[in-house]
Amino acid sequence: MAETVPDTASDNTPALKARLRADLTQAMKARDELTVSTLRLTISAIGNAEVAGVEQVELTDEQVIALLAAEVKKRNDTATIYDDNNRPDAAARERAEIGVLERYLPAALDDDALGAIVAEEVARAAADGATGGKAMGTVIKAVKARAGAAADGARIAAAVKAALA
């Protein structure tokens, strides 16, 4: 009788989570303390997000990217607080962690590309009869859907506000 071997190639783990885990292993072998601690915290945050709520879920790559973006934002805010409280050493560590996390985020849209998306969505909203402040929510939602994680929500809101003004 032939022995069946479990198929490990059909692992349903999203690619980004697998990459984070693989990079953690590499960082541990290289004894890169900053990367190890940052990735451990990030993988822990992903695990916490997966078990939060009524039932456990497996986060998709898009959800992991959103979580990474939130972690970067938290670290930016923390670094600013450290700067305000005269703690440049702690602020520098937070910024170094941001550098580690940004390796896993998609490249940010430049201002021209974001402006082009905003202009198209403003024109689409105007064609539907929404102009000025009334169109703001509709346009922001549409731009966020098209830009995804490549543009920060504050940048999108500022670009839309400028375009509608």
N, C-alpha and C positions, 0 to 999 in steps of 0.2 A: 504494500500500500504506500502510495506516495505521500510524503509529508507536505502539508501546505505551509507556505511561508507568508507571513503578513506582508501586504503590499505597503511599503513605507513611502513609495513615490506618490501615492494619491493622498498625501497628507493635506488636510483642508486648511492648514494654517495660512493666513494671508501672507503674501510675500514680504511685506514690510515688517511684520512681527518676526518672521523667520530671520530676516536680515538683521534686525536689532539684536536678536539672540546670538546670531553668529558673530556679529561685531563685538558683543559683550565677551564672548569666549576669546576672540582675538585680543581684545584689550586686556583681559585677565592674563593671557600668556605673555603679553608685552609689558605687563605691570604698569599700565597706564591708569593711574589712580583716578584722574579726573573723568576719563571716559567710562571707566568701570562704575563709578558712583552715579554718574549721570544716567547711564543706560539702565542700571539697576532701579533707580527711582522711576524712570520712564516705563520700564516693563512692569513695575509694581503698579503704577498709575493705570496702565492698560488693563491689568488684571482686576484692579478695583472697579474700573468702568464696566468690565465684562460681567462682574457679579452684582453690580448695583441694580436695583429694581426688583421686580417680581420674580423673574427667572434669568438664569445665566444665558448670555449671548456671546457669540464670537464676533469681535469687531472687524469690520471690513477695512481695507487699506485706506479708504476715504475717511472713515471714522478715526483711524489711528492718526492720520495726517491732521485732522481737526484737533485731536487730543495733543499732538505735538505742538501745533500752533498755539494752543492754550497754555502749554507748559512754557513756551518761549515768551509769551506775553507775561506770565507770572514772574518769570525770571527778570524780564525787563523792568517790571514794576518794582520788584525786590531790589534790583541794582540801583534804581533811582532812589529808593528809600535809604539804602546804605550810603549813597553819595550825599544825600541831604543830611545824614547823621554822622558825617565825617568818618566813614568806614570804607576807605578805598580798597582795602585788601579783600573784604567780603564782596564788594561790588565787582571787582575784577574777576573773582571766582564765578559769580553769577554770569558775567559776560562770557567767560570761557565755556561755561555749560551751554549757553546759548549757541556758541560756535559748534559744539558737539551736536546739538539737536538740529541745527540748520542743515546739517549734512543729509538729513532724512526728509526735509521739506522740499516741495517743488520750487523751482526758481521763481522769484517774485516777478510779477508783471512790471515792466517799466512804465513810466508816466504816459508815454505816447500810446502804448497798447491799451492801457486802462482808459485813457481819454477817448480812444476810438470806440471801445465797447460802450462807454457812457454815452457818446454822441449817437451811436446807433440806437441805444435803448431809449434815449430822450426823444429821438425822431419817431420811434415806434409808439411811444406813449402819446406824443402829440398827434399822431395819425389816429389814435384811439380816442382823442378828444381830451386827454389829461395834460394840462400844462401847469407850470409854476409849482407852487408848494403842494398842490393836490397830486402831482405826479411823483413826488419824491419817494414815497413808499414803494410804489409799483416799479420805478426805475431801479431803486437800490436792490430790491428783490431779484429783478431780472439780471442786473450786473453781477450780483453775488452768485447766481446760478451759473452764469457763463464764466466768471473768473475763478470760481472755486477757491481753493486754498492759496492760489497764487497772488491774492491781494487781500490785505487786511481790511476789515470792516470799516475802520475809521478812515482809511484812505479812500475807500469806495464812497462813503458818505460825503466826504469833503469834495471829491470830484463831481459827484451828482449835484450837490448844493451849488457848486460854482457853475456847472453847466445849466442849471435851471434858473440861476439868478439873472 
